[in-house]
Amino acid sequence: MAKAKTGRPPTKRPTRRKSEKRKAAATLFTIGYEKARPDAVMAELKRAKVGLLVDTRAVAASRRAGFSKNQLAATLEDNGIRYLHLQKLGTPDDGRQAARAGKLDTLWRIYAKHLLTPGAVEAMSELLSIVESGETVCLLCYERDQACCHRSRIAEIVSERTGISVVDLVPPLF
C-alpha cells in the first residue's frame, strides 16, 4: 500500500451501499403511565432524549387527565417530542379483558394472533422503518409493569428484527 505524505498509510474510507439502511438508534424505550403524573412521564421521556412517542393503545382515550390522545400529543409537542398513534398495534378488546382478569396466557395468545392481522403487520412494518431510521422512539401504553403489557411483545419483536436494545422507563409514582 502506498504511503501518504504524512508517512502513514492512506485511510481507506468505508463505502456505503445505496441499499444499506441508516444504523438504528441504540435503544428503544417503553413506558407505562399507570400511577404516574403526566409531568413525571414527560420528564422520563426528555431524560431519555426521546424524539418520537409511539402510542400503542388500541383506544387512545384515558380517564387519567393528560393521557388522552389529543392532550398527550399537545403536551408532547410543547416539549419537542413528536406523537404517533399506531392503533393497530393495540391489544384487541378480548385481550384487554383477559389482562384485566389476570389471564396473561390468554392475553399473549390473543395478541399473537392479532399481530398476524394485516393492520398489525402494516403498523409493525411502519414502526420498524422508524426505528431503523435512527429515530429515538418510546412505546407508550398504560400498564406500569411492562412484563404484563403488550408493548413488551412489540419491543421484543423490534429488538429481534433490528438488534436494538430495549429499556423500560419507569416514571415515579404519584
FITIPA-839455 format. One line per field, with one value per residue: residue number from 1; chain; x, y, z of N, C-alpha, C, CB in turn. Coordinates in nm, 4 decimals. Glycine has a CB too. Layout:
<pts>
k c(NUM_...)
c c(A_...)
n.east c(X_...)
n.north c(Y_...)
n.up c(Z_...)
ca.east c(X_...)
ca.north c(Y_...)
ca.up c(Z_...)
c.east c(X_...)
c.north c(Y_...)
c.up c(Z_...)
cb.east c(X_...)
cb.north c(Y_...)
cb.up c(Z_...)
</pts>
This chain:
<pts>
k c(1_2_3_4_5_6_7_8_9_10_11_12_13_14_15_16_17_18_19_20_21_22_23_24_25_26_27_28_29_30_31_32_33_34_35_36_37_38_39_40_41_42_43_44_45_46_47_48_49_50_51_52_53_54_55_56_57_58_59_60_61_62_63_64_65_66_67_68_69_70_71_72_73_74_75_76_77_78_79_80_81_82_83_84_85_86_87_88_89_90_91_92_93_94_95_96_97_98_99_100_101_102_103_104_105_106_107_108_109_110_111_112_113_114_115_116_117_118_119_120_121_122_123_124_125_126_127_128_129_130_131_132_133_134_135_136_137_138_139_140_141_142_143_144_145_146_147_148_149_150_151_152_153_154_155_156_157_158_159_160_161_162_163_164_165_166_167_168_169_170_171_172_173_174)
c c(A_A_A_A_A_A_A_A_A_A_A_A_A_A_A_A_A_A_A_A_A_A_A_A_A_A_A_A_A_A_A_A_A_A_A_A_A_A_A_A_A_A_A_A_A_A_A_A_A_A_A_A_A_A_A_A_A_A_A_A_A_A_A_A_A_A_A_A_A_A_A_A_A_A_A_A_A_A_A_A_A_A_A_A_A_A_A_A_A_A_A_A_A_A_A_A_A_A_A_A_A_A_A_A_A_A_A_A_A_A_A_A_A_A_A_A_A_A_A_A_A_A_A_A_A_A_A_A_A_A_A_A_A_A_A_A_A_A_A_A_A_A_A_A_A_A_A_A_A_A_A_A_A_A_A_A_A_A_A_A_A_A_A_A_A_A_A_A_A_A_A_A_A_A)
n.east c(0.0859_0.0649_0.2309_0.1019_0.1734_0.2146_0.3470_0.2011_-0.0038_-0.2497_-0.5815_-0.8462_-1.1587_-1.4753_-1.7212_-2.0580_-2.3271_-2.5999_-2.8253_-2.8025_-2.9351_-2.9775_-2.8044_-2.9694_-3.1102_-2.9546_-3.1123_-3.4414_-3.7098_-3.9594_-4.2646_-4.4961_-4.7879_-4.9375_-5.0289_-4.8715_-4.7869_-4.8562_-4.6433_-4.4289_-4.4002_-4.3340_-4.0906_-3.9303_-3.9271_-3.7960_-3.5517_-3.4492_-3.4113_-3.6028_-3.7380_-3.9678_-4.2804_-4.4525_-4.7697_-4.9188_-5.1683_-5.4863_-5.7147_-5.6962_-5.7799_-5.8242_-5.9025_-5.7441_-5.6250_-5.4545_-5.3574_-5.5114_-5.5400_-5.5353_-5.4707_-5.2311_-5.0713_-5.0514_-4.9157_-4.6767_-4.5831_-4.5401_-4.3174_-4.1265_-4.1389_-4.2416_-4.5559_-4.7115_-4.9782_-5.0126_-5.2507_-5.3284_-5.1462_-5.2352_-5.3902_-5.6518_-6.0002_-6.0859_-5.8423_-5.7618_-5.9565_-5.8862_-5.6363_-5.7106_-5.8410_-5.6341_-5.5402_-5.2881_-5.1714_-5.3793_-5.4084_-5.1582_-5.1834_-5.4053_-5.3023_-5.0803_-5.2090_-5.3454_-5.1331_-5.0820_-5.2688_-5.3585_-5.3596_-5.2075_-4.9642_-4.8886_-4.8665_-4.6589_-4.4536_-4.4269_-4.3401_-4.0945_-3.9519_-3.9276_-3.7737_-3.5428_-3.4540_-3.3105_-3.4281_-3.5040_-3.7103_-4.0012_-4.2203_-4.5527_-4.7899_-5.0542_-5.0064_-4.7981_-4.6103_-4.4128_-4.3867_-4.6368_-4.7667_-4.8643_-4.6851_-4.4338_-4.4075_-4.4160_-4.1817_-3.9967_-4.0169_-3.9311_-3.6697_-3.5651_-3.5699_-3.4154_-3.1952_-3.1731_-3.1432_-3.3593_-3.5146_-3.7005_-3.8682_-3.9370_-4.1541_-4.1706_-4.3928_-4.7155)
n.north c(-0.1170_0.2202_0.4900_0.7805_1.1360_1.2060_1.0014_0.7979_0.5141_0.5520_0.6419_0.4213_0.4790_0.3780_0.2495_0.3181_0.1283_0.1939_0.0545_0.0058_0.0564_0.3337_0.3270_0.1878_0.3521_0.3288_0.2397_0.1312_0.2635_0.1990_0.2831_0.3016_0.4588_0.4200_0.5028_0.7334_1.0800_1.3151_1.5028_1.3656_1.1490_1.2886_1.4015_1.1721_1.0921_1.3092_1.2996_1.0668_1.1515_1.1194_1.1288_1.0646_0.9605_0.6659_0.5699_0.2856_0.1995_0.0495_0.1922_0.5205_0.6773_0.8062_0.7815_0.9147_1.2312_1.4142_1.2062_1.1256_1.0983_1.3549_1.5515_1.4447_1.4421_1.7182_1.8098_1.6697_1.7822_2.0458_1.9991_1.9309_1.6745_1.4345_1.2768_0.9669_0.7632_0.4303_0.2571_0.0014_-0.1684_-0.2022_-0.3816_-0.6104_-0.5936_-0.8343_-0.9295_-0.7246_-0.7549_-1.0085_-0.9476_-0.7678_-0.9476_-1.0903_-1.3005_-1.3765_-1.5643_-1.6079_-1.3480_-1.3196_-1.5172_-1.4272_-1.1816_-1.2564_-1.3776_-1.1544_-0.9954_-1.1007_-1.0013_-0.8049_-0.5204_-0.4922_-0.6025_-0.4173_-0.1847_-0.2643_-0.2879_-0.0196_0.0870_-0.0509_0.0572_0.3228_0.2953_0.1810_0.3997_0.5460_0.7084_0.8120_0.6318_0.5823_0.3495_0.3684_0.2716_0.1849_0.0133_-0.0094_-0.2087_-0.3471_-0.6135_-0.7191_-0.6104_-0.5527_-0.3970_-0.4881_-0.7149_-0.6049_-0.4518_-0.6578_-0.7926_-0.5884_-0.5587_-0.8157_-0.8089_-0.5895_-0.5686_-0.3800_-0.2515_-0.2704_-0.0575_-0.0078_0.2693_0.4081_0.6020_0.8100_0.7253_0.8746)
n.up c(0.0000_-0.0834_0.0779_0.2385_0.2226_0.4850_0.5984_0.6953_0.6188_0.3592_0.4514_0.4356_0.3315_0.4433_0.2265_0.1554_0.0680_-0.1509_-0.0848_0.1838_0.5085_0.7298_1.0374_1.3155_1.6043_1.9269_2.1351_2.2150_2.3751_2.6291_2.7952_3.0639_3.1820_3.4105_3.7369_3.7394_3.7076_3.4427_3.4085_3.5210_3.3493_3.1175_3.1976_3.2156_2.9463_2.8288_2.9629_2.8554_2.6023_2.3978_2.0755_1.9429_2.0438_2.0437_2.0517_2.1625_2.2224_2.1735_2.2106_2.2391_2.4525_2.7801_3.1252_3.2887_3.3437_3.0966_2.9458_2.7315_2.3777_2.2213_2.4159_2.5168_2.2838_2.2346_2.4645_2.4386_2.1982_2.2842_2.4309_2.2517_2.1435_1.9155_1.8220_1.7579_1.6787_1.6715_1.6317_1.5441_1.6553_1.9047_2.1779_2.1165_2.2179_2.3554_2.4422_2.6153_2.8109_2.9088_3.0173_3.2230_3.3848_3.4780_3.3290_3.1800_3.0021_2.8230_2.7231_2.5858_2.3914_2.2441_2.1597_2.0040_1.7885_1.6945_1.6025_1.3559_1.1846_0.8950_0.9425_1.1797_1.0966_0.9025_1.0618_1.2334_1.0507_0.9774_1.2227_1.2521_1.0339_1.1177_1.3527_1.2400_1.1013_1.2756_1.4570_1.7906_1.9780_2.1800_2.3146_2.4176_2.6629_2.8919_3.1253_3.4070_3.4702_3.2463_3.1779_3.1900_2.9816_2.6437_2.5038_2.5625_2.4078_2.1515_2.1606_2.1924_1.9468_1.7723_1.8653_1.8092_1.5308_1.4585_1.6228_1.8170_2.1507_2.4399_2.6716_2.9591_3.0660_3.3823_3.5309_3.8279_4.0979_4.1680)
ca.east c(0.0000_0.1458_0.2199_0.0630_0.2800_0.2341_0.4201_0.1057_-0.0764_-0.3747_-0.7001_-0.9474_-1.2921_-1.5783_-1.8234_-2.1934_-2.4117_-2.7280_-2.9299_-2.7866_-3.0191_-2.9095_-2.7947_-3.0776_-3.0740_-2.9007_-3.2097_-3.5847_-3.7650_-4.1013_-4.3102_-4.6360_-4.8231_-5.0167_-4.9840_-4.7723_-4.8386_-4.8070_-4.5127_-4.3278_-4.3794_-4.2630_-3.9528_-3.8598_-3.9075_-3.6943_-3.4245_-3.4036_-3.3960_-3.6961_-3.7825_-4.0997_-4.3563_-4.5460_-4.8806_-4.9549_-5.3001_-5.5934_-5.8040_-5.6084_-5.8550_-5.7861_-5.9700_-5.6384_-5.6020_-5.3255_-5.3138_-5.5910_-5.4616_-5.5137_-5.3985_-5.0963_-4.9996_-5.0233_-4.8110_-4.5524_-4.5391_-4.4871_-4.1883_-4.0370_-4.1464_-4.3490_-4.6515_-4.7691_-5.0659_-5.0213_-5.3657_-5.3374_-5.0589_-5.3030_-5.4497_-5.7952_-6.0834_-6.0831_-5.7109_-5.7641_-6.0382_-5.8051_-5.5334_-5.7770_-5.8755_-5.5101_-5.5170_-5.1833_-5.1547_-5.4845_-5.3692_-5.0486_-5.2351_-5.4885_-5.2187_-5.0006_-5.2984_-5.3718_-5.0159_-5.0829_-5.3689_-5.2957_-5.3377_-5.0958_-4.8424_-4.8552_-4.8223_-4.5280_-4.3603_-4.4040_-4.2568_-3.9597_-3.8887_-3.8944_-3.6615_-3.4256_-3.4088_-3.2250_-3.5110_-3.5143_-3.8527_-4.0527_-4.3535_-4.6353_-4.9172_-5.0988_-4.9547_-4.6683_-4.5229_-4.4058_-4.3980_-4.7800_-4.8204_-4.8334_-4.5723_-4.3124_-4.4008_-4.3796_-4.0390_-3.9218_-4.0147_-3.8444_-3.5330_-3.5261_-3.5540_-3.3203_-3.0793_-3.1770_-3.1709_-3.4856_-3.5109_-3.8294_-3.8626_-4.0329_-4.1723_-4.2038_-4.5346_-4.7707)
ca.north c(0.0000_0.3415_0.5764_0.9194_1.2304_1.2162_0.8846_0.6944_0.4608_0.6264_0.5910_0.3688_0.5191_0.2773_0.2932_0.2787_0.0896_0.2646_-0.0280_-0.0009_0.1470_0.4056_0.2486_0.2118_0.4107_0.2273_0.1940_0.1526_0.2800_0.1772_0.3473_0.2886_0.5771_0.3818_0.5575_0.8396_1.2091_1.3489_1.5690_1.2640_1.0758_1.3796_1.4130_1.0491_1.0964_1.4104_1.2496_0.9656_1.2194_1.0584_1.2196_1.0228_0.8707_0.5850_0.5249_0.1519_0.1640_0.0336_0.3038_0.6254_0.7610_0.7694_0.8520_0.9906_1.3609_1.4331_1.0896_1.1013_1.1231_1.4949_1.6187_1.3899_1.4903_1.8612_1.8227_1.6223_1.8846_2.1577_1.9563_1.8951_1.5308_1.4051_1.1746_0.8826_0.6591_0.3092_0.1903_-0.1400_-0.2468_-0.2139_-0.5104_-0.6147_-0.5897_-0.9591_-0.9362_-0.6310_-0.8182_-1.1155_-0.8835_-0.7177_-1.0640_-1.1550_-1.4187_-1.3337_-1.6625_-1.5786_-1.2217_-1.3407_-1.5968_-1.3364_-1.0782_-1.3204_-1.3926_-1.0187_-0.9449_-1.1570_-0.9328_-0.7106_-0.3889_-0.5004_-0.6253_-0.2886_-0.0939_-0.3115_-0.2508_0.1249_0.1054_-0.0981_0.1575_0.4394_0.2578_0.1634_0.5309_0.6054_0.7891_0.7635_0.6030_0.5234_0.2912_0.4016_0.2084_0.2168_-0.0688_0.0275_-0.3252_-0.3809_-0.7579_-0.7501_-0.5223_-0.5920_-0.3202_-0.5690_-0.8035_-0.5201_-0.4195_-0.7814_-0.8148_-0.4859_-0.5934_-0.9344_-0.7774_-0.4807_-0.5772_-0.2679_-0.2884_-0.2160_-0.0094_0.0375_0.3882_0.3942_0.7312_0.7992_0.7155_0.9988)
ca.up c(0.0000_-0.0913_0.1954_0.2152_0.2517_0.6289_0.6432_0.7343_0.5026_0.3351_0.5195_0.3441_0.3768_0.4148_0.1309_0.1940_-0.0447_-0.1534_-0.0247_0.3288_0.5858_0.8348_1.1605_1.4103_1.7325_2.0159_2.2332_2.2024_2.5090_2.6507_2.9185_3.1022_3.2621_3.5271_3.8658_3.7188_3.6614_3.3085_3.4126_3.5511_3.2245_3.0284_3.2458_3.1761_2.8016_2.7999_3.0142_2.7603_2.4722_2.3039_1.9703_1.8967_2.1297_1.9668_2.1352_2.1160_2.2760_2.0754_2.2387_2.2930_2.5454_2.9161_3.2342_3.3547_3.2792_3.0305_2.8708_2.6115_2.2560_2.1839_2.5248_2.5192_2.1652_2.2530_2.5669_2.3775_2.1025_2.3640_2.4848_2.1418_2.1152_1.8217_1.8646_1.6541_1.7336_1.5891_1.6918_1.5038_1.7428_2.0335_2.2142_2.0915_2.3382_2.4321_2.5065_2.7293_2.9148_2.9674_3.1004_3.3443_3.4673_3.5208_3.2460_3.0882_2.8946_2.7257_2.6593_2.4903_2.2800_2.1637_2.0977_1.8988_1.6737_1.6453_1.5302_1.2203_1.1029_0.8018_1.0029_1.2745_1.0174_0.8411_1.1679_1.2784_0.9445_0.9914_1.3414_1.2209_0.9468_1.2005_1.4390_1.1551_1.0536_1.3771_1.5474_1.9281_1.9912_2.3031_2.3029_2.5337_2.6943_3.0265_3.2337_3.4630_3.4592_3.1043_3.1601_3.1793_2.8780_2.5068_2.4492_2.5776_2.2904_2.0376_2.1773_2.1692_1.8015_1.7129_1.9032_1.7323_1.3879_1.4339_1.7117_1.9105_2.2897_2.4905_2.8092_3.0082_3.1517_3.4917_3.5959_3.9706_4.1349_4.2229)
c.east c(0.0900_0.1221_0.1803_0.1794_0.3088_0.3156_0.3292_0.0393_-0.2057_-0.4916_-0.7988_-1.0836_-1.3928_-1.6793_-1.9573_-2.2712_-2.5439_-2.8375_-2.9177_-2.8778_-2.9332_-2.9107_-2.9062_-3.0235_-3.0326_-3.0066_-3.3521_-3.6375_-3.9112_-4.1375_-4.4588_-4.6705_-4.9098_-4.9496_-4.8736_-4.8421_-4.7832_-4.6687_-4.4002_-4.2965_-4.2981_-4.1163_-3.8702_-3.8298_-3.7968_-3.5561_-3.3637_-3.3818_-3.4796_-3.7402_-3.9234_-4.1615_-4.4574_-4.6474_-4.9284_-5.0892_-5.4007_-5.6918_-5.7204_-5.6867_-5.8153_-5.8700_-5.8709_-5.6113_-5.4613_-5.2833_-5.4061_-5.5134_-5.4322_-5.4370_-5.2533_-5.0141_-4.9613_-4.9114_-4.6764_-4.4959_-4.4785_-4.3483_-4.0927_-4.0333_-4.2652_-4.4342_-4.7021_-4.8533_-5.0709_-5.1264_-5.3698_-5.2396_-5.1204_-5.3642_-5.5997_-5.8729_-6.0777_-5.9481_-5.7022_-5.8452_-5.9606_-5.6986_-5.5937_-5.8117_-5.7514_-5.4763_-5.4137_-5.1589_-5.2569_-5.4531_-5.2646_-5.0947_-5.3185_-5.4009_-5.1313_-5.0837_-5.3259_-5.2554_-5.0056_-5.1846_-5.3001_-5.2665_-5.2199_-4.9639_-4.7952_-4.8015_-4.6837_-4.4208_-4.3258_-4.3135_-4.1129_-3.8847_-3.8445_-3.7727_-3.5333_-3.3724_-3.3157_-3.2987_-3.5098_-3.6622_-3.8823_-4.1936_-4.4312_-4.7577_-4.9475_-5.0210_-4.8145_-4.5670_-4.5218_-4.4181_-4.5440_-4.8457_-4.7753_-4.7164_-4.4414_-4.2969_-4.3628_-4.2296_-3.9516_-3.9087_-3.9209_-3.6980_-3.4820_-3.4943_-3.4484_-3.1924_-3.0744_-3.2008_-3.2964_-3.4677_-3.6493_-3.8086_-3.9712_-4.0464_-4.2066_-4.3544_-4.5848_-4.8079)
c.north c(0.1227_0.4271_0.7171_1.0086_1.2421_1.0992_0.7713_0.6396_0.5386_0.5589_0.5428_0.4015_0.4109_0.3338_0.2396_0.2462_0.1630_0.1852_-0.0368_0.0994_0.2164_0.3211_0.2875_0.2774_0.2976_0.1657_0.2264_0.1591_0.2388_0.2475_0.3206_0.4026_0.5461_0.4354_0.6625_0.9672_1.2377_1.4144_1.4705_1.1809_1.1622_1.3928_1.2903_1.0492_1.1944_1.3635_1.1487_1.0230_1.1534_1.1640_1.1909_0.9270_0.7978_0.5258_0.3906_0.1060_0.1488_0.1491_0.4109_0.7277_0.7150_0.8470_0.9393_1.1197_1.3666_1.3174_1.0493_1.1548_1.2713_1.5725_1.5751_1.4426_1.6371_1.8826_1.7784_1.7270_2.0041_2.1268_1.9057_1.7474_1.5074_1.2885_1.0987_0.7751_0.5441_0.2180_0.0411_-0.2284_-0.2647_-0.3510_-0.5077_-0.6266_-0.7187_-0.9802_-0.8436_-0.6900_-0.9301_-1.0567_-0.8332_-0.8310_-1.1384_-1.2805_-1.3856_-1.4330_-1.6389_-1.4497_-1.2472_-1.4221_-1.5081_-1.2356_-1.1362_-1.3370_-1.2554_-0.9658_-0.9982_-1.0898_-0.8311_-0.5725_-0.3877_-0.5214_-0.4935_-0.1901_-0.1340_-0.2748_-0.1017_0.1527_0.0621_0.0006_0.2798_0.4091_0.2448_0.2950_0.5987_0.6934_0.7280_0.7553_0.5470_0.4737_0.3197_0.3124_0.2390_0.1436_-0.0262_-0.0857_-0.3727_-0.5306_-0.8024_-0.6726_-0.5684_-0.5150_-0.3981_-0.6640_-0.7248_-0.4918_-0.5415_-0.8093_-0.7146_-0.5179_-0.7133_-0.8998_-0.6718_-0.4899_-0.4665_-0.3189_-0.2161_-0.1780_0.0409_0.1569_0.3745_0.5281_0.7125_0.7925_0.8491_0.9805)
c.up c(0.0000_0.0317_0.1545_0.2537_0.4010_0.6821_0.6893_0.6100_0.4825_0.4054_0.4156_0.4024_0.3439_0.3155_0.1757_0.0687_-0.0364_-0.0831_0.1277_0.3977_0.6890_0.9615_1.2568_1.5366_1.8265_2.1072_2.1899_2.3443_2.5107_2.7812_2.9390_3.1965_3.3840_3.6539_3.8523_3.6722_3.5215_3.3117_3.4442_3.4262_3.1281_3.0688_3.2062_3.0262_2.7638_2.8461_2.9165_2.6199_2.3623_2.2025_1.9236_1.9973_2.0420_2.0644_2.0800_2.1720_2.1623_2.0879_2.3087_2.3741_2.6843_3.0151_3.3092_3.2767_3.2208_2.9423_2.7562_2.4919_2.2290_2.2897_2.5273_2.4025_2.1800_2.3547_2.5117_2.2824_2.1750_2.4196_2.3772_2.1079_2.0228_1.8732_1.7429_1.7219_1.6342_1.6518_1.6619_1.5808_1.8815_2.0536_2.1838_2.2230_2.4199_2.5012_2.6272_2.8445_2.9847_3.0604_3.2311_3.4406_3.5161_3.4426_3.1376_2.9749_2.7837_2.6511_2.5517_2.3704_2.1859_2.0907_1.9859_1.7719_1.6102_1.5608_1.3875_1.1295_1.0113_0.8634_1.0981_1.2010_0.9562_0.9460_1.2197_1.1767_0.9527_1.1114_1.3151_1.1331_1.0262_1.2868_1.3571_1.1003_1.1533_1.4751_1.6876_1.9629_2.1296_2.2764_2.4305_2.5408_2.8403_3.1360_3.2777_3.4439_3.3145_3.0794_3.1446_3.0666_2.7397_2.4478_2.4627_2.4589_2.1655_2.0429_2.1492_2.0196_1.7339_1.7427_1.8238_1.5880_1.3593_1.5169_1.8155_2.0528_2.3372_2.6371_2.8468_3.1010_3.2578_3.5618_3.7446_3.9911_4.1849_4.3674)
cb.east c(-0.0974_0.1137_0.3519_-0.0652_0.2448_0.0999_0.5127_-0.0001_-0.1066_-0.4036_-0.7641_-0.9307_-1.3344_-1.6499_-1.7906_-2.2642_-2.4346_-2.7694_-2.9257_-2.6408_-3.1365_-2.9750_-2.6569_-3.1496_-3.1924_-2.7907_-3.1811_-3.6557_-3.7497_-4.1369_-4.2827_-4.6642_-4.8946_-5.0332_-4.9349_-4.6648_-4.8004_-4.9057_-4.5140_-4.3758_-4.5154_-4.3303_-3.9509_-3.9434_-4.0380_-3.7306_-3.4436_-3.5040_-3.2486_-3.8191_-3.6892_-4.0910_-4.4271_-4.4719_-4.9976_-4.8466_-5.3489_-5.6659_-5.9281_-5.5336_-6.0118_-5.6364_-6.0375_-5.5088_-5.6230_-5.2208_-5.2994_-5.7325_-5.5342_-5.6461_-5.4646_-5.1007_-5.0851_-5.1504_-4.8466_-4.5758_-4.6567_-4.5826_-4.2093_-3.9006_-4.1599_-4.2914_-4.7698_-4.6581_-5.2102_-4.8814_-5.4927_-5.3112_-4.9217_-5.4101_-5.4248_-5.8296_-6.2261_-6.1136_-5.6015_-5.8237_-6.1685_-5.7387_-5.4670_-5.9042_-5.9648_-5.5188_-5.6503_-5.0555_-5.1682_-5.6214_-5.3149_-4.9308_-5.3205_-5.5917_-5.1301_-4.9476_-5.4317_-5.3980_-4.8905_-5.1113_-5.4749_-5.3846_-5.4615_-5.1187_-4.8677_-4.9791_-4.9242_-4.5300_-4.4200_-4.5387_-4.3144_-3.9659_-3.9852_-4.0145_-3.6914_-3.4586_-3.5286_-3.1185_-3.6570_-3.4370_-3.8988_-4.0505_-4.3457_-4.6778_-4.9138_-5.2440_-4.9532_-4.6822_-4.5691_-4.2763_-4.3339_-4.8511_-4.7764_-4.9540_-4.5602_-4.3161_-4.5358_-4.4614_-4.0119_-3.9903_-4.1577_-3.8810_-3.5255_-3.6364_-3.6847_-3.3867_-2.9537_-3.2870_-3.0500_-3.6023_-3.4042_-3.9041_-3.8809_-3.9891_-4.2831_-4.1455_-4.5563_-4.8925)
cb.north c(0.0001_0.4210_0.5790_0.9572_1.3656_1.2230_0.9229_0.7495_0.3094_0.6375_0.6992_0.2142_0.6525_0.2325_0.2458_0.3903_-0.0631_0.2937_-0.1674_0.0245_0.0717_0.5429_0.2685_0.0803_0.4942_0.2867_0.2567_0.0387_0.4252_0.0234_0.4995_0.1505_0.6765_0.2270_0.4454_0.7957_1.3241_1.4416_1.6810_1.1721_1.0350_1.5170_1.4309_0.9245_1.1350_1.5439_1.1852_0.8518_1.2204_0.9978_1.2125_0.9570_0.9485_0.4724_0.6309_0.0525_0.2708_-0.1019_0.2592_0.6958_0.7511_0.7950_0.7525_0.9055_1.4766_1.4564_0.9757_1.1683_1.0657_1.5624_1.5892_1.2375_1.4709_1.9355_1.7399_1.4901_1.9305_2.1906_1.8484_1.9393_1.4463_1.3727_1.2379_0.8192_0.7146_0.2361_0.2545_-0.1535_-0.1798_-0.1084_-0.5427_-0.7319_-0.5614_-1.0779_-0.9010_-0.4937_-0.8740_-1.2006_-0.7667_-0.6407_-1.1593_-1.1890_-1.4685_-1.3118_-1.8059_-1.5682_-1.1220_-1.4109_-1.7158_-1.2628_-1.0111_-1.4578_-1.4607_-0.9239_-0.9807_-1.3052_-0.8628_-0.6932_-0.3442_-0.6143_-0.7310_-0.2290_-0.0929_-0.4639_-0.2845_0.2005_0.0269_-0.2338_0.1999_0.4800_0.1255_0.0713_0.6209_0.6841_0.7997_0.8569_0.5044_0.6258_0.1383_0.5480_0.0532_0.1851_-0.2137_0.0622_-0.4393_-0.3305_-0.8299_-0.7197_-0.3768_-0.5732_-0.1840_-0.6489_-0.8753_-0.3865_-0.3670_-0.9000_-0.8029_-0.3447_-0.6228_-1.0391_-0.7314_-0.3495_-0.5744_-0.1669_-0.2544_-0.3190_0.1026_-0.0770_0.5208_0.2834_0.8118_0.9180_0.6072_1.0447)
cb.up c(0.1228_-0.2194_0.2734_0.2956_0.1962_0.7001_0.7538_0.8333_0.5206_0.1834_0.6103_0.3215_0.3128_0.5454_-0.0137_0.2760_-0.0473_-0.2971_-0.0842_0.3682_0.6533_0.8589_1.2271_1.4449_1.7925_2.0993_2.3687_2.1173_2.5567_2.6551_2.9148_3.1686_3.1756_3.5346_3.9540_3.6153_3.7611_3.2390_3.5162_3.6660_3.1606_3.0284_3.3987_3.2133_2.7315_2.8677_3.1532_2.7541_2.4306_2.3786_1.8539_1.7575_2.2467_1.8858_2.1382_2.1544_2.3770_2.0941_2.3269_2.1795_2.5223_2.9406_3.3305_3.3668_3.3799_3.1321_2.9631_2.6218_2.1379_2.1581_2.6605_2.5161_2.0392_2.2983_2.6920_2.3028_2.0146_2.4791_2.5878_2.1741_2.2476_1.6820_1.9424_1.5639_1.7626_1.5780_1.6438_1.3542_1.7547_2.0457_2.3648_1.9982_2.2999_2.3404_2.4066_2.6867_2.8541_2.8563_3.0243_3.3072_3.3886_3.6654_3.1817_3.1640_2.9497_2.7951_2.7641_2.5585_2.3330_2.2530_2.2038_1.9464_1.7169_1.7632_1.6057_1.2260_1.1928_0.6809_1.0758_1.3755_0.9057_0.7707_1.2839_1.3016_0.8062_1.0070_1.4595_1.1525_0.8351_1.2894_1.5130_1.0412_1.0259_1.3126_1.4939_2.0286_1.8824_2.4209_2.2758_2.5294_2.6671_3.0392_3.1916_3.6124_3.5546_3.0457_3.2783_3.3108_2.9026_2.4202_2.5206_2.7104_2.2686_2.0383_2.3199_2.2396_1.7420_1.7668_2.0527_1.7369_1.3318_1.4611_1.6312_1.8699_2.3815_2.4737_2.8273_3.0812_3.0682_3.5918_3.5246_4.0489_4.2422_4.1431)
</pts>
